[in-house]
Amino acid sequence: MRSLSITSTLVAAASVFFSSVLADVDPIVIKVSSRSILATDTPILTRETLGLKVLLQDEWHGIDVGGNGTSSANVNFVDPLTDVAGCTRDIPLLQQIRTNTIRVYAIDPTKDHEPCMRMLQDAGIYVVADLSAPNISINRDTPSWNVDLYSRYTSVIDVLAPYNNVLGFFAGNEVSNNVTNVDAIPFVKAAVRDMKSYISRRNYRAIGVGYAADDDAAIRDDLKAYLNCGPASDSIDFFGYNIYSWCGSDSSFEESGYADRTREFASYNIPAFFAEYGCNQPSPRVWDETIALFSTQMTGVWSGGIVYEYFQAERNYGLVSLSGNSASKLPDFTALSTQIAKVTPSGVQMSAYSPSNTAAQACPTTGSTWSAASAIPPTPNQQLCSCMVQNLTCVARSNIDADAIPALFAAACDPANGNNVCAGIANNGTTGAFGAYSGCQAADQLSWAFNAYYEEQARSNTANTNACDFGGNATTQSPSAPTQCNALVSQAGGAAGTGTVTSQPSGTGGVSGGSAATTTTGAAGMVTVPSFDFGLLSLGFYVVMAALVGADEEISTSAPGVGYHPWPWVCFDRDSPTELPKGSGLG
């Protein structure tokens, strides 16, 4: 992912998926193509009524709020889909470059999206939205899938699902970008599973959930296989590829690696498209890769691509520059307009589909370059977490200093301290050890750790009368869990916390109530559990952070990107005073 700015103004992103509120555009469905390439059939995205193949061209590439391995709790962003003036200004420009899809990297579910979504729909433009935000995402260095993320993701779905021109959702962007952090991918896969289940349980139309990956040669093959293998309920619905390997007129289909990537995806049984593309060396760009992307060399395998990006930012990927509320076309815009006018991709009628490429990928073998566990984390369940805390005897006090938390977890859980009691909050993407309470808030997990230690001492060291003290940070309570908690706690494995909870979260999995402790830094959800590795037990950071996409480069945020299917896509990115650090890998 490239640089973006955190205050964006207009929408950006590509996608099409349906809803029930606005019905002026046809929703997009996923089919398998009867068209073959390299003797294989490949899946395509199609418009439900017309049955046209979705070819993504330019896209609004924007609001690329990225994170890069550090956390940032106090990041503000502007949702471009709530900026009516920006939408009014930019949608006509997007139409000039035949945009049919935009990608939006950060949605504010508390704001009104109706005016911009209506304008986009009237313009025939679809939206693909990332589910995370600059301040809450799956952090590649200390990954977790928890109640706060669950609540965030479902709130975005609730806001956008009613619109027919929502193509789909990204559950992560470049969360794992090299061999050292593939242990984060099981958490992304859990997010995909839970959001697909949530969409179904809420009776929304069948909106796809996918992932956007970077072009890391060491992990790209295993990554695309991992996200597609196993039960279909756990697998992505589409694969987005962020690729910047075709640079200038001196490159080519073969030299850029496009030919190799096309061969590698020829047997993939779900739609794949470029979620970001547009190398800017040399500059201005000539967009020869756009011609190739919509030629017969690639349309049998790829469903188009999203151009990075719409607004000019620090790294010079913009199609337009912004001054006040005026947008001026840059040379990249003019060149793209010229190239996109030459594109004439052919469609495929739905009646002609004859799906045959239906086999999922085999799961990758673990080794030196791939260490992600086949097991994935459990579904975060706030009701379970609340029941767990109410059922404890020793709990964390309120207003614990956040700086003390790492030492407190170590005191309670580290086997080096004679403890081996925290399997209930284990969170290990390499071994696949996930406790039933691994998705709870940090404060709740700390209470669980305190109580586990307290009960262990009660059994083995009755002389320890201060087992529930932890330097004054813990206190005893009388367990008071209501009877309706019994089944949940029983499924979780009771005191051990190593069971499997089959009950689904109620509502949107919000994080209200139930916590016995908070911290001086604010909401419990903004506190992080330190990243420890105690053999099979691993406690991961309780996500706070992060930028929405996990980029290869520093991100600044902006507006959207541009994209196309049988129509185009584009991406926007708007400068802002906030710049996120490199490598955050948010999903």
Secondary structure, 3 states (H helix, E strand, C coil): CCCCCEECCCCCCCCCCCCCCECCCCCEEEEEEEEEECCEEEEEEEECCCCCECCEEECEEECCCECECCCCCCCCCECHHHCHHHHHHHHHHHHHCCCCEEEECCCCCCCCCHHHHHHHHHCCCEEEEECCECCECCCCCCCCCCHHHHHHHHHHHHHHCCECCEEEEEEEECCCCCHHHHHHHHHHHHHHHHHHHHHHHCCCCCCEEEEEECCCCCCHHHHHHHCCCCCHHHCCCCEEEEECCCCCCCCCCCCCCHHHHHHHHCCCCCCEEEEEECCCCCCCCCCHHHHHHCCCCCCCCEEEEEECCCECCCCCCCCEEEECCEEEECHHHHHHHHHHCCCCCCCCCHHHCCCCCCCCCCCCCCCCCCCCCCCCCCCCCHHHHHHHHHCCCEEECCCECHHHHHHHHHHHHCHHHCCCCCHHHCEECCCCEECCCCCCCHHHHHHHHHHHHHHHHHHHCCCCCCCCCCCCCEEECCCCCCHHHHHHHHHCCCCCCCCCCCCCCCCCCCCCCCCCCCECCECHHHCCCCCEEECCEEECCCCCCCCCECCCCCECECCCEEEECCECEEECCECCCCCECCCECCC
